Amino acid sequence: MDQFQISVYTSLGCCFFLSCLYVASLYVWSPEENRDHPSTIKKRFFSVFIVMLLSPLFIYLFSSPDLLKNYTIWYVMGLRTDGFLSALIYPLLLTVVLFLGPLSVQLTNGIWKIYSEPMFWLNYCQNLLWLRNHVVAPLSEEFTFRACMLPLLLQSFTPVTSIFITPLFFGVAHLHHVFERIRTGMDKKTAIIISFFQFFYTSVFGIYSAYLFVRTGHFVAPFIAHAFCNHMGFPDIPDLLAQSEPKRGIFLILYILGLAGFICLLPTMTEPTWYLNNQFWYNHTNPKLNVSI
């Protein structure tokens, strides 16, 4: 029997319950206003922070007893100091490479000049929508769906399998937006199409985010990548196609170079030794969990 092993049903059940708990926390309040109303945002801030307080209990209560004898709960959740600076910088740089094309478009559009203004950031740091999208959502989602779910799944599955399981919970947890869109007047067909597209790209991001967590053993790695991706948003393809030549061709090349560079650099820039990753899933005494990814 493996050293740190729990039932598949236990790990999946905990993850399912955590997903439901996270989504339910957004709807415990009476939906008097839409999701972007300041009062709704504040209430949901409170709700998700309560979920963040409860989520580690699942690791504490349902993990293998031997695991928490060898590691602290905070360590397996990726809340550790060794390798922290690497986990803060390298995953962000890697994600920047992926967005080389969109960043180049922004550079020519003059958006970077706005970013250089201190007042821009000062104003945005006081904006509830910005705080939700860039701080609270990445923080609470990565904490719940990566830092608390993956340590459970990794006691039942190999790292590769775990990386592909968590995005399903993460993606499904975003499907609730279909009801909000319909409630605010969007027709059902459009709401469903948009929501399932969101499910697709959040699931793809979830794979990347889980990969970062497993490879680095740090919570901050997926958090910083998530915050940056939320800032950039989904690449604006219509804007790219609307560019005049030769700009369009140059930007298209940069889009491709960014994606190719990201794929090439991904294994190297997430090398576990760079992050002093000695998490239990890389423990050589446990051959089932010590899987190269």
C-alpha positions as CSV (number, residue, x, y, z in Angstrom):
1,M,0.0,0.0,0.0
2,D,1.3,3.5,-0.9
3,Q,2.6,5.6,1.9
4,F,0.2,8.5,1.5
5,Q,-3.0,7.0,0.1
6,I,-6.7,7.8,0.5
7,S,-9.7,6.4,-1.3
8,V,-10.6,7.7,-4.7
9,Y,-14.1,8.2,-3.5
10,T,-12.9,10.3,-0.6
11,S,-10.7,12.6,-2.6
12,L,-13.3,13.1,-5.4
13,G,-16.1,13.5,-2.9
14,C,-14.2,16.2,-1.0
15,C,-13.5,18.0,-4.3
16,F,-17.1,17.8,-5.4
17,F,-18.3,19.1,-2.0
18,L,-15.7,22.0,-2.1
19,S,-16.9,22.9,-5.6
20,C,-20.5,23.0,-4.5
21,L,-19.6,24.9,-1.3
22,Y,-17.7,27.6,-3.3
23,V,-20.5,28.1,-5.8
24,A,-23.2,28.0,-3.1
25,S,-21.4,30.7,-1.2
26,L,-22.0,33.1,-4.1
27,Y,-25.7,32.6,-3.9
28,V,-26.5,32.6,-0.2
29,W,-27.4,36.2,-0.5
30,S,-30.7,37.3,-2.0
31,P,-30.0,38.3,-5.7
32,E,-31.4,41.8,-5.4
33,E,-28.7,43.2,-7.6
34,N,-26.5,41.9,-10.4
35,R,-23.1,40.4,-9.8
36,D,-21.3,43.6,-10.6
37,H,-23.2,45.7,-8.1
38,P,-20.9,46.9,-5.2
39,S,-23.1,45.4,-2.6
40,T,-23.2,42.0,-4.3
41,I,-19.4,42.1,-4.7
42,K,-18.8,42.9,-1.0
43,K,-21.2,40.1,0.1
44,R,-19.4,37.6,-2.2
45,F,-16.0,38.7,-0.9
46,F,-17.2,37.8,2.6
47,S,-18.7,34.4,1.4
48,V,-15.6,33.2,-0.5
49,F,-13.3,34.1,2.4
50,I,-15.5,32.0,4.7
51,V,-15.0,29.1,2.2
52,M,-11.3,29.8,2.2
53,L,-11.3,29.4,6.0
54,L,-13.2,26.1,5.8
55,S,-11.4,24.5,2.8
56,P,-8.2,23.5,4.6
57,L,-10.3,21.4,7.0
58,F,-10.9,18.9,4.2
59,I,-7.2,18.3,4.0
60,Y,-6.9,18.1,7.8
61,L,-9.8,15.7,8.2
62,F,-9.6,13.5,5.1
63,S,-5.8,13.2,4.3
64,S,-3.8,10.1,5.1
65,P,-2.7,10.3,8.8
66,D,0.8,9.6,7.8
67,L,0.9,12.6,5.4
68,L,0.3,15.2,8.2
69,K,2.9,13.5,10.4
70,N,5.5,14.2,7.7
71,Y,4.3,17.5,6.4
72,T,2.5,20.5,7.8
73,I,-0.9,21.2,6.3
74,W,0.4,24.6,5.1
75,Y,3.3,23.0,3.3
76,V,1.2,20.6,1.3
77,M,-1.1,23.5,0.4
78,G,1.9,25.3,-1.2
79,L,2.1,28.0,1.5
80,R,5.8,27.8,2.1
81,T,8.8,30.2,2.0
82,D,11.5,28.0,0.3
83,G,11.5,28.7,-3.4
84,F,8.9,31.5,-3.0
85,L,10.7,34.1,-5.1
86,S,11.1,31.7,-8.0
87,A,7.5,30.7,-7.8
88,L,6.5,34.4,-7.9
89,I,8.6,35.4,-10.8
90,Y,9.1,32.5,-13.3
91,P,5.5,31.4,-13.7
92,L,4.6,35.0,-14.3
93,L,7.3,35.4,-17.0
94,L,6.2,32.2,-18.6
95,T,2.6,33.5,-18.8
96,V,3.8,36.8,-20.2
97,V,5.5,34.8,-23.0
98,L,2.2,33.2,-23.8
99,F,0.6,36.6,-24.2
100,L,3.3,38.0,-26.4
101,G,0.9,38.7,-29.2
102,P,-1.8,40.5,-27.2
103,L,0.9,42.5,-25.2
104,S,2.4,43.6,-28.5
105,V,-1.0,44.9,-29.7
106,Q,-1.5,46.7,-26.4
107,L,2.0,48.3,-26.8
108,T,1.0,49.8,-30.2
109,N,-2.4,50.9,-28.9
110,G,-0.8,53.0,-26.2
111,I,-2.3,51.0,-23.3
112,W,1.2,50.6,-21.7
113,K,1.5,54.4,-21.3
114,I,-1.7,54.2,-19.2
115,Y,-0.1,51.4,-17.1
116,S,2.9,53.6,-16.4
117,E,0.7,56.1,-14.6
118,P,0.7,55.6,-10.8
119,M,-2.8,57.1,-10.6
120,F,-4.1,54.4,-12.9
121,W,-3.1,51.7,-10.4
122,L,-4.2,53.8,-7.4
123,N,-7.7,54.2,-8.8
124,Y,-8.0,50.6,-9.8
125,C,-6.9,49.3,-6.4
126,Q,-10.0,51.1,-5.0
127,N,-12.3,49.6,-7.7
128,L,-14.3,46.7,-6.4
129,L,-14.6,45.1,-9.9
130,W,-10.8,45.3,-10.4
131,L,-10.2,43.8,-6.9
132,R,-12.6,41.0,-7.6
133,N,-11.2,40.1,-10.9
134,H,-7.5,40.5,-10.1
135,V,-7.2,39.7,-6.5
136,V,-10.1,38.0,-4.7
137,A,-11.2,35.7,-7.6
138,P,-7.7,34.4,-8.3
139,L,-6.9,34.2,-4.6
140,S,-10.0,32.3,-3.6
141,E,-10.3,30.1,-6.6
142,E,-6.6,29.0,-6.6
143,F,-6.8,28.5,-2.8
144,T,-9.9,26.3,-3.0
145,F,-9.4,24.5,-6.4
146,R,-5.7,24.1,-6.3
147,A,-4.2,24.5,-2.8
148,C,-7.0,22.5,-1.1
149,M,-8.2,20.1,-3.9
150,L,-4.9,18.9,-5.4
151,P,-3.3,17.7,-2.1
152,L,-6.3,15.5,-1.7
153,L,-6.4,14.2,-5.3
154,L,-2.6,13.6,-5.3
155,Q,-3.2,11.1,-2.5
156,S,-5.4,9.0,-4.8
157,F,-4.1,9.7,-8.3
158,T,-0.9,10.3,-10.1
159,P,0.1,13.9,-10.7
160,V,-0.8,13.7,-14.4
161,T,-4.3,12.4,-13.6
162,S,-4.8,15.0,-10.9
163,I,-3.8,17.8,-13.2
164,F,-6.6,16.8,-15.6
165,I,-9.2,16.2,-12.9
166,T,-9.2,19.5,-11.0
167,P,-10.0,21.6,-14.1
168,L,-13.3,19.7,-14.5
169,F,-14.4,20.9,-11.0
170,F,-13.0,24.4,-11.8
171,G,-14.7,24.6,-15.2
172,V,-18.1,23.3,-13.9
173,A,-17.9,25.8,-11.1
174,H,-18.1,28.6,-13.7
175,L,-21.2,27.3,-15.4
176,H,-23.4,29.0,-12.8
177,H,-22.8,32.2,-14.8
178,V,-25.4,30.9,-17.4
179,F,-28.2,31.6,-14.8
180,E,-26.9,35.0,-14.0
181,R,-26.8,35.9,-17.7
182,I,-30.3,34.7,-18.3
183,R,-31.5,36.6,-15.2
184,T,-30.1,39.8,-16.5
185,G,-32.0,39.5,-19.8
186,M,-29.7,37.5,-22.1
187,D,-31.5,35.0,-24.3
188,K,-30.9,31.4,-23.2
189,K,-29.1,30.2,-26.4
190,T,-26.5,33.0,-26.2
191,A,-26.1,32.5,-22.5
192,I,-25.5,28.8,-22.9
193,I,-23.0,29.2,-25.7
194,I,-21.0,31.9,-23.9
195,S,-21.1,29.9,-20.6
196,F,-19.9,26.7,-22.3
197,F,-17.1,28.6,-24.1
198,Q,-16.2,29.9,-20.7
199,F,-16.2,26.4,-19.3
200,F,-13.8,25.4,-22.1
201,Y,-11.2,28.1,-21.6
202,T,-11.4,28.0,-17.8
203,S,-10.8,24.2,-18.0
204,V,-7.8,24.8,-20.2
205,F,-6.5,27.4,-17.8
206,G,-7.2,25.0,-15.0
207,I,-4.9,22.4,-16.5
208,Y,-2.1,25.0,-16.7
209,S,-2.8,26.2,-13.2
210,A,-2.8,22.7,-11.7
211,Y,0.4,22.0,-13.6
212,L,2.0,25.0,-12.1
213,F,1.0,23.9,-8.6
214,V,2.2,20.4,-9.0
215,R,5.5,21.3,-10.6
216,T,6.4,24.2,-8.3
217,G,4.7,23.0,-5.1
218,H,3.7,26.6,-4.5
219,F,0.3,28.3,-4.2
220,V,1.7,31.7,-5.4
221,A,2.6,30.3,-8.8
222,P,-1.0,29.6,-10.0
223,F,-2.3,32.6,-8.2
224,I,0.0,35.1,-10.0
225,A,-0.6,33.4,-13.3
226,H,-4.4,33.5,-12.7
227,A,-4.3,37.2,-11.8
228,F,-2.3,38.0,-14.9
229,C,-4.6,36.0,-17.2
230,N,-7.6,37.8,-15.7
231,H,-5.9,41.1,-16.4
232,M,-5.3,40.2,-20.0
233,G,-8.5,38.4,-20.7
234,F,-9.2,36.1,-23.6
235,P,-7.1,37.3,-26.7
236,D,-9.1,39.7,-28.8
237,I,-9.0,37.9,-32.1
238,P,-11.4,40.3,-33.9
239,D,-9.1,43.2,-32.9
240,L,-6.1,41.3,-34.3
241,L,-7.9,40.7,-37.6
242,A,-9.0,44.3,-37.8
243,Q,-5.4,45.5,-37.8
244,S,-4.0,46.9,-41.1
245,E,-1.1,45.3,-42.9
246,P,1.7,44.8,-42.2
247,K,0.8,45.1,-38.5
248,R,-1.7,42.3,-38.7
249,G,1.0,39.9,-40.1
250,I,3.6,41.0,-37.5
251,F,1.1,40.6,-34.7
252,L,0.0,37.2,-36.0
253,I,3.6,36.0,-36.0
254,L,4.1,37.3,-32.4
255,Y,0.9,35.4,-31.4
256,I,2.4,32.2,-32.8
257,L,5.8,32.9,-31.4
258,G,4.3,33.5,-28.0
259,L,2.4,30.2,-28.0
260,A,5.4,28.3,-29.4
261,G,7.8,29.9,-26.8
262,F,5.4,29.1,-24.0
263,I,5.2,25.4,-25.0
264,C,9.0,25.1,-25.4
265,L,9.7,26.9,-22.1
266,L,7.0,25.2,-20.0
267,P,9.0,22.1,-18.9
268,T,12.2,24.1,-18.2
269,M,10.6,27.1,-16.4
270,T,8.6,24.8,-14.1
271,E,11.5,22.5,-13.3
272,P,10.7,21.4,-9.7
273,T,14.3,21.8,-8.5
274,W,14.0,25.6,-9.3
275,Y,11.4,25.8,-6.6
276,L,12.9,23.5,-4.1
277,N,9.8,21.3,-4.5
278,N,10.0,18.4,-2.1
279,Q,6.3,17.9,-1.9
280,F,5.0,14.4,-1.1
281,W,4.0,13.7,-4.7
282,Y,7.7,13.8,-5.6
283,N,8.6,11.6,-2.7
284,H,10.8,8.7,-4.0
285,T,9.5,6.4,-1.3
286,N,6.1,6.5,-3.0
287,P,6.5,5.2,-6.6
288,K,2.8,5.7,-7.5
289,L,3.0,9.5,-6.8
290,N,6.5,10.0,-8.1
291,V,5.5,10.4,-11.7
292,S,7.5,12.6,-14.1
293,I,5.3,15.3,-15.6
